[in-house]
Amino acid sequence: MTAGREARSLFLKAIALDPEFARAYAHAANCCLIESQNIAPNADRKAIVSQTMHLARLAAALGKEDAVALSHSGQALAYVCGELDEGTVLIERAIVLNQNLALAWNFGGWMKIFRGEPEEAIDR
């Protein structure tokens, strides 16, 4: 088992203990993102995308006021699932909630790059 899969397994255990723990869903989605970057040739990409989407959307729904959960969810949705608009909205919300969260600004910069807005990315 890879470190990412093992970490995701632990986050899923945390979710089983507390089904409303938004950050556990968000970090599990982030593990899926990492796995998607290092996917084996025989891996089921559709399954990774589906699980990422499920985990990230639950994290966003449960963590509407949690900038960290929204940041990780937005990045995972955009990068893994191709849901750029949805991911951007979540990250923008995270920045509004916590203007000092470097993670949100970083991911927000990537959203600008993905959207073809390099000047705005530099501002982030």
N, C-alpha and C positions, 0 to 999 in steps of 0.2 A: 504494500500500500504506500502510495506517495505521501509526502508530508502534507500536501494540499488536501488530499482525500481524507487523511487522518484528522486534520484540523476540521474539515467540514463535518466529519462524523461526530466530533466532539461538540461542535455548534448544534448539530441536530439533536444530540443528547440534551443539551441545555434547553432547546426548544421543547423537547418532550417534558422537561421538568417545569417549564414556564412558557406556555404557548403564546404569551403576549410579550415576549422579550424581543423587541424590535431589533436591537443591535445583533442578537444572535442570528436572526434571519439575514441581516445585512452582511455580516461577516461570512456566513455560509455562502451567500451569493458572491462575495468577493473571492472565496475559495474556488468557486466555479469559474470565475473570470480568470484566475491564475491557471486553472486546469485547461481552460480553452486556449490559452497561449502556448501550452505545452502538450497539445493533444496528440495522442498516438494515432498512427495512420488507420488503425482498425477501430478506433473509438467511435462511439455513437454521438456525433456532433448535435443531432437533433435533441437527444436526451439532455445534453449539457445545456443547450439553449432553453429548453423547456423548464428544467429545474432552476436555472438562473432566473428566468422570468417569474416563476412561481415564488421563489424566495425573496427576490427584490421587491416585488409588488406587495407581498405581505409585510415586509419590513417598512415600506413606505406608508402603508395603510395604518400599521400599528405605531409607527414612529413619526407621526405628522409634525411633532414638535421637537424631534431629535435630529439635530443637524448632522451628526456622525452617521446615523442610520440612513438619512436621506442622501448624503454624499455617496456612500458606498452603493446604495441602491441605484442611484442615478448613473453612476459610472458603469455598473454591471449591465444595466438595461441598455445603455447606449453602445457599449463596446461589444458585449456578447450577443445581445438580442437585436441589435440594429434599431432600437427604439430611441433614436437621437432626440426627438422632441420631448418625449416623456422623461428621459434622463436629464435633459437640460432643465426642465421645469423643476425637477426634484433638487438639483444642485443649486439652482437660483434660490429656491426656498431655503436651502441650508445656509446660504450666504446671508440671507435676510435674518435668519434665526441667530446666527453667530458669525458676525463680521470678522472675528479673530481666528476662525477655524481655517488654518492653512490648507488642510486637506480639501476643503470645499473650494477654495480659490484655485488650488492645483487642478482638481478635476474640472472646475469651471473653465480653466484655460484649455484643457484638452477638448472640452465640448466646443469651444470656439474654433479650435484647429479642425475638428471633425466637420464643423459647419462651413469651413472655408473662410473664416474670419481671422486672419493672422494678426492684424493690428489689435483687435480686441483681445486676442489670446495673449499678446505681449503685456497688455494692461493687467491681465490676471496674474 
